[in-house]
Amino acid sequence: MHMIGPHTSIAGGLQNALISAHELGANALGMFTKNQRQWKAKPLDPEEIALFVKTCESLDFSSSQILVHDSYLINLANPDSVKRRQSLDAFIDELKRVEQLGLKLLNFHPGSHLNQVDAREGLRLVAESLDIALSETGNAIAVIENTAGQGSNLGSNFEELAYLYEQCRTQERVGFCIDTCHAHAAGYNLGSIEEFEKAIARFDTLIGLDKLRGMHLNDAKEPAASRLDRHESLGKGTIGWPTFEHIASDRRFEHIPLVLETIDTELWKAEVFRLRWGTP
């Protein structure tokens, strides 16, 4: 059975992300472990960790069903060594928080070269940072998310992601997350099942589907190749329901979390139901 659910809020306690997902009929979820717009957060305390683990057990959520997202501030490609170190320290903390909670998947964006170095140098800096972070943590997997291609952001095409992966020494702890809106915006037209299959075949050739550790299922407000990261509710954008229903019924994606980051939270329950069980 496919693992499907939205990215839910941790307001009021980390366990509330689990409770909200369960109430929406989800069997997977995305979440943060701290305020995503702050560099630092207070350490997780033992009671907080215990409550989270207990809630996971009571609601039947395993570590393979939860895709944690890191802070939006982190940029492991920053050419400024001092600022990159700040990002690296924050990323290491994010990995450790994931491990403390008994989870294993930390999703992150490759970052931006800020037009100060070329793309390959930026990707090399990300790989270097990843190797350091993974050497200082236990077993969490760093899950690299593709981007929409805005500005100087890295990782909008599978060639860049493949190059980044090749530069990593700790490849066994590196995976990938395909965001459908980002891929569509970057030029992989996902507006039909046929076009989706072309894109996923390209990913498989360059990187390998065995490295895919999650997906973000988002429709797109803007047309393919717009390079604009504008999420939309499923079926209300330029990708459309057929592609998402195809993903949710494809056995290749059965054992990874498929996480909704769609914009209308009032539609989450219906979106989850349709993806899991089909149209009522």
ZICOR-V891784 format. One record per residue. N is the residue number from 1. RES is the residue in one letter. PHI is phi in whole degrees, -180 to 180 (* if undefined). OMEGA is omega as a letter, one per 30 degrees, with the letter a starting at -180 (* if undefined). D_CENTER is the distance of its C-alpha to the mean C-alpha in whole Angstrom. Layout:
BEGIN
n->N res->RES phi->PHI omega->OMEGA d_center->D_CENTER
n->N res->RES phi->PHI omega->OMEGA d_center->D_CENTER
END
This chain:
BEGIN
n->1 res->M phi->* omega->l d_center->20
n->2 res->H phi->-68 omega->a d_center->17
n->3 res->M phi->-104 omega->a d_center->14
n->4 res->I phi->-134 omega->l d_center->13
n->5 res->G phi->-179 omega->a d_center->13
n->6 res->P phi->-88 omega->l d_center->12
n->7 res->H phi->-84 omega->a d_center->10
n->8 res->T phi->-103 omega->a d_center->13
n->9 res->S phi->-82 omega->l d_center->15
n->10 res->I phi->-99 omega->l d_center->17
n->11 res->A phi->-56 omega->l d_center->20
n->12 res->G phi->86 omega->l d_center->23
n->13 res->G phi->139 omega->a d_center->21
n->14 res->L phi->-58 omega->a d_center->18
n->15 res->Q phi->-63 omega->a d_center->20
n->16 res->N phi->-69 omega->l d_center->20
n->17 res->A phi->-63 omega->l d_center->16
n->18 res->L phi->-68 omega->a d_center->17
n->19 res->I phi->-63 omega->l d_center->20
n->20 res->S phi->-63 omega->l d_center->19
n->21 res->A phi->-62 omega->l d_center->17
n->22 res->H phi->-60 omega->a d_center->20
n->23 res->E phi->-66 omega->l d_center->22
n->24 res->L phi->-88 omega->l d_center->20
n->25 res->G phi->81 omega->a d_center->21
n->26 res->A phi->-88 omega->l d_center->17
n->27 res->N phi->-122 omega->l d_center->16
n->28 res->A phi->-158 omega->l d_center->13
n->29 res->L phi->-166 omega->l d_center->11
n->30 res->G phi->-110 omega->a d_center->8
n->31 res->M phi->-164 omega->l d_center->10
n->32 res->F phi->-98 omega->l d_center->11
n->33 res->T phi->-113 omega->l d_center->14
n->34 res->K phi->-163 omega->l d_center->16
n->35 res->N phi->-61 omega->a d_center->16
n->36 res->Q phi->-74 omega->a d_center->14
n->37 res->R phi->-112 omega->l d_center->16
n->38 res->Q phi->-127 omega->a d_center->19
n->39 res->W phi->-68 omega->a d_center->19
n->40 res->K phi->-123 omega->l d_center->21
n->41 res->A phi->-142 omega->l d_center->21
n->42 res->K phi->-64 omega->l d_center->23
n->43 res->P phi->-58 omega->l d_center->23
n->44 res->L phi->-68 omega->l d_center->22
n->45 res->D phi->-96 omega->a d_center->25
n->46 res->P phi->-56 omega->a d_center->27
n->47 res->E phi->-66 omega->l d_center->27
n->48 res->E phi->-63 omega->l d_center->24
n->49 res->I phi->-64 omega->a d_center->22
n->50 res->A phi->-62 omega->l d_center->25
n->51 res->L phi->-65 omega->l d_center->24
n->52 res->F phi->-64 omega->a d_center->21
n->53 res->V phi->-62 omega->l d_center->21
n->54 res->K phi->-63 omega->l d_center->24
n->55 res->T phi->-67 omega->l d_center->22
n->56 res->C phi->-56 omega->a d_center->20
n->57 res->E phi->-67 omega->a d_center->23
n->58 res->S phi->-71 omega->a d_center->25
n->59 res->L phi->-100 omega->l d_center->22
n->60 res->D phi->65 omega->l d_center->21
n->61 res->F phi->-103 omega->l d_center->18
n->62 res->S phi->-100 omega->a d_center->17
n->63 res->S phi->-63 omega->a d_center->14
n->64 res->S phi->-75 omega->a d_center->13
n->65 res->Q phi->-101 omega->a d_center->12
n->66 res->I phi->-123 omega->l d_center->10
n->67 res->L phi->-110 omega->a d_center->7
n->68 res->V phi->-78 omega->l d_center->7
n->69 res->H phi->-112 omega->a d_center->6
n->70 res->D phi->-86 omega->a d_center->9
n->71 res->S phi->-67 omega->l d_center->12
n->72 res->Y phi->-69 omega->a d_center->12
n->73 res->L phi->-79 omega->a d_center->15
n->74 res->I phi->-70 omega->l d_center->14
n->75 res->N phi->-139 omega->a d_center->15
n->76 res->L phi->-75 omega->l d_center->16
n->77 res->A phi->-101 omega->a d_center->18
n->78 res->N phi->-59 omega->a d_center->20
n->79 res->P phi->-66 omega->l d_center->24
n->80 res->D phi->-76 omega->a d_center->25
n->81 res->S phi->-64 omega->l d_center->26
n->82 res->V phi->-69 omega->l d_center->26
n->83 res->K phi->-69 omega->l d_center->23
n->84 res->R phi->-66 omega->l d_center->21
n->85 res->R phi->-65 omega->l d_center->22
n->86 res->Q phi->-61 omega->l d_center->21
n->87 res->S phi->-65 omega->a d_center->18
n->88 res->L phi->-63 omega->l d_center->18
n->89 res->D phi->-60 omega->l d_center->20
n->90 res->A phi->-66 omega->l d_center->17
n->91 res->F phi->-68 omega->l d_center->14
n->92 res->I phi->-61 omega->l d_center->17
n->93 res->D phi->-62 omega->l d_center->17
n->94 res->E phi->-62 omega->l d_center->14
n->95 res->L phi->-61 omega->a d_center->14
n->96 res->K phi->-66 omega->l d_center->17
n->97 res->R phi->-64 omega->l d_center->16
n->98 res->V phi->-57 omega->a d_center->14
n->99 res->E phi->-67 omega->l d_center->17
n->100 res->Q phi->-61 omega->a d_center->19
n->101 res->L phi->-86 omega->a d_center->18
n->102 res->G phi->77 omega->a d_center->18
n->103 res->L phi->-102 omega->a d_center->14
n->104 res->K phi->-143 omega->a d_center->13
n->105 res->L phi->-115 omega->l d_center->9
n->106 res->L phi->-118 omega->a d_center->7
n->107 res->N phi->-86 omega->l d_center->4
n->108 res->F phi->-151 omega->l d_center->6
n->109 res->H phi->-90 omega->a d_center->8
n->110 res->P phi->-58 omega->l d_center->11
n->111 res->G phi->110 omega->a d_center->13
n->112 res->S phi->-134 omega->l d_center->17
n->113 res->H phi->-84 omega->l d_center->20
n->114 res->L phi->59 omega->a d_center->22
n->115 res->N phi->59 omega->l d_center->24
n->116 res->Q phi->-104 omega->l d_center->26
n->117 res->V phi->-139 omega->l d_center->25
n->118 res->D phi->-81 omega->a d_center->25
n->119 res->A phi->-61 omega->a d_center->21
n->120 res->R phi->-64 omega->l d_center->22
n->121 res->E phi->-67 omega->l d_center->23
n->122 res->G phi->-61 omega->l d_center->20
n->123 res->L phi->-65 omega->l d_center->18
n->124 res->R phi->-63 omega->l d_center->21
n->125 res->L phi->-64 omega->l d_center->20
n->126 res->V phi->-63 omega->a d_center->16
n->127 res->A phi->-61 omega->l d_center->17
n->128 res->E phi->-61 omega->l d_center->20
n->129 res->S phi->-64 omega->l d_center->18
n->130 res->L phi->-61 omega->a d_center->16
n->131 res->D phi->-61 omega->l d_center->19
n->132 res->I phi->-65 omega->a d_center->21
n->133 res->A phi->-61 omega->a d_center->18
n->134 res->L phi->-71 omega->l d_center->18
n->135 res->S phi->-72 omega->a d_center->21
n->136 res->E phi->-102 omega->l d_center->22
n->137 res->T phi->-130 omega->a d_center->19
n->138 res->G phi->-91 omega->a d_center->20
n->139 res->N phi->-141 omega->l d_center->18
n->140 res->A phi->-63 omega->a d_center->14
n->141 res->I phi->-103 omega->l d_center->12
n->142 res->A phi->-85 omega->a d_center->10
n->143 res->V phi->-107 omega->a d_center->7
n->144 res->I phi->-85 omega->a d_center->7
n->145 res->E phi->-100 omega->l d_center->5
n->146 res->N phi->-67 omega->a d_center->8
n->147 res->T phi->-116 omega->a d_center->10
n->148 res->A phi->-86 omega->l d_center->13
n->149 res->G phi->92 omega->l d_center->16
n->150 res->Q phi->-78 omega->l d_center->17
n->151 res->G phi->54 omega->a d_center->20
n->152 res->S phi->-100 omega->l d_center->19
n->153 res->N phi->-67 omega->l d_center->16
n->154 res->L phi->-94 omega->l d_center->15
n->155 res->G phi->86 omega->l d_center->13
n->156 res->S phi->-85 omega->l d_center->14
n->157 res->N phi->-125 omega->a d_center->15
n->158 res->F phi->-69 omega->l d_center->15
n->159 res->E phi->-64 omega->l d_center->18
n->160 res->E phi->-65 omega->l d_center->17
n->161 res->L phi->-64 omega->l d_center->14
n->162 res->A phi->-65 omega->l d_center->17
n->163 res->Y phi->-63 omega->l d_center->19
n->164 res->L phi->-60 omega->a d_center->16
n->165 res->Y phi->-61 omega->a d_center->16
n->166 res->E phi->-62 omega->a d_center->20
n->167 res->Q phi->-80 omega->a d_center->20
n->168 res->C phi->-81 omega->l d_center->19
n->169 res->R phi->-86 omega->a d_center->21
n->170 res->T phi->-102 omega->a d_center->19
n->171 res->Q phi->-65 omega->a d_center->17
n->172 res->E phi->-67 omega->l d_center->18
n->173 res->R phi->-115 omega->l d_center->15
n->174 res->V phi->-124 omega->l d_center->12
n->175 res->G phi->-137 omega->a d_center->10
n->176 res->F phi->-138 omega->l d_center->8
n->177 res->C phi->-127 omega->l d_center->5
n->178 res->I phi->-96 omega->l d_center->7
n->179 res->D phi->-92 omega->a d_center->7
n->180 res->T phi->-66 omega->l d_center->11
n->181 res->C phi->-63 omega->a d_center->12
n->182 res->H phi->-62 omega->a d_center->11
n->183 res->A phi->-62 omega->l d_center->13
n->184 res->H phi->-61 omega->a d_center->16
n->185 res->A phi->-65 omega->a d_center->16
n->186 res->A phi->-79 omega->l d_center->16
n->187 res->G phi->121 omega->l d_center->19
n->188 res->Y phi->-90 omega->a d_center->18
n->189 res->N phi->-67 omega->a d_center->20
n->190 res->L phi->-102 omega->a d_center->18
n->191 res->G phi->-75 omega->l d_center->21
n->192 res->S phi->-149 omega->l d_center->22
n->193 res->I phi->-63 omega->l d_center->22
n->194 res->E phi->-60 omega->l d_center->24
n->195 res->E phi->-69 omega->l d_center->22
n->196 res->F phi->-59 omega->a d_center->18
n->197 res->E phi->-64 omega->l d_center->20
n->198 res->K phi->-63 omega->a d_center->21
n->199 res->A phi->-66 omega->a d_center->18
n->200 res->I phi->-70 omega->l d_center->16
n->201 res->A phi->-66 omega->l d_center->20
n->202 res->R phi->-65 omega->l d_center->19
n->203 res->F phi->-60 omega->a d_center->16
n->204 res->D phi->-62 omega->l d_center->18
n->205 res->T phi->-66 omega->a d_center->21
n->206 res->L phi->-82 omega->a d_center->19
n->207 res->I phi->-124 omega->a d_center->17
n->208 res->G phi->111 omega->a d_center->17
n->209 res->L phi->-65 omega->l d_center->15
n->210 res->D phi->-67 omega->l d_center->16
n->211 res->K phi->-92 omega->a d_center->13
n->212 res->L phi->-79 omega->a d_center->10
n->213 res->R phi->-111 omega->l d_center->9
n->214 res->G phi->179 omega->l d_center->7
n->215 res->M phi->-139 omega->l d_center->6
n->216 res->H phi->-106 omega->a d_center->6
n->217 res->L phi->-96 omega->a d_center->10
n->218 res->N phi->-135 omega->l d_center->12
n->219 res->D phi->-76 omega->a d_center->15
n->220 res->A phi->-124 omega->l d_center->16
n->221 res->K phi->-68 omega->a d_center->19
n->222 res->E phi->-102 omega->a d_center->20
n->223 res->P phi->-70 omega->l d_center->22
n->224 res->A phi->-58 omega->l d_center->20
n->225 res->A phi->70 omega->l d_center->20
n->226 res->S phi->-73 omega->a d_center->21
n->227 res->R phi->61 omega->l d_center->18
n->228 res->L phi->-117 omega->a d_center->18
n->229 res->D phi->-87 omega->a d_center->14
n->230 res->R phi->-129 omega->a d_center->16
n->231 res->H phi->-71 omega->l d_center->14
n->232 res->E phi->-139 omega->l d_center->17
n->233 res->S phi->-66 omega->a d_center->17
n->234 res->L phi->-62 omega->l d_center->17
n->235 res->G phi->83 omega->a d_center->21
n->236 res->K phi->-106 omega->a d_center->22
n->237 res->G phi->-122 omega->a d_center->20
n->238 res->T phi->-94 omega->l d_center->21
n->239 res->I phi->-96 omega->l d_center->19
n->240 res->G phi->95 omega->a d_center->20
n->241 res->W phi->-59 omega->a d_center->21
n->242 res->P phi->-53 omega->l d_center->22
n->243 res->T phi->-65 omega->a d_center->19
n->244 res->F phi->-70 omega->l d_center->17
n->245 res->E phi->-66 omega->l d_center->19
n->246 res->H phi->-63 omega->l d_center->20
n->247 res->I phi->-60 omega->a d_center->16
n->248 res->A phi->-74 omega->l d_center->17
n->249 res->S phi->-117 omega->a d_center->20
n->250 res->D phi->-89 omega->a d_center->19
n->251 res->R phi->-66 omega->l d_center->20
n->252 res->R phi->-64 omega->a d_center->18
n->253 res->F phi->-111 omega->a d_center->14
n->254 res->E phi->-76 omega->a d_center->16
n->255 res->H phi->-114 omega->l d_center->15
n->256 res->I phi->-127 omega->l d_center->11
n->257 res->P phi->-69 omega->l d_center->9
n->258 res->L phi->-107 omega->a d_center->9
n->259 res->V phi->-107 omega->l d_center->8
n->260 res->L phi->-86 omega->l d_center->10
n->261 res->E phi->-123 omega->a d_center->10
n->262 res->T phi->-72 omega->a d_center->13
n->263 res->I phi->-84 omega->a d_center->16
n->264 res->D phi->-104 omega->a d_center->19
n->265 res->T phi->-64 omega->l d_center->18
n->266 res->E phi->-67 omega->a d_center->22
n->267 res->L phi->-96 omega->a d_center->20
n->268 res->W phi->-57 omega->a d_center->18
n->269 res->K phi->-61 omega->l d_center->20
n->270 res->A phi->-68 omega->l d_center->22
n->271 res->E phi->-64 omega->l d_center->18
n->272 res->V phi->-62 omega->a d_center->18
n->273 res->F phi->-61 omega->a d_center->21
n->274 res->R phi->-65 omega->l d_center->21
n->275 res->L phi->-70 omega->a d_center->18
n->276 res->R phi->-81 omega->a d_center->20
n->277 res->W phi->-123 omega->a d_center->23
n->278 res->G phi->92 omega->a d_center->24
n->279 res->T phi->-64 omega->l d_center->26
n->280 res->P phi->-57 omega->* d_center->29
END
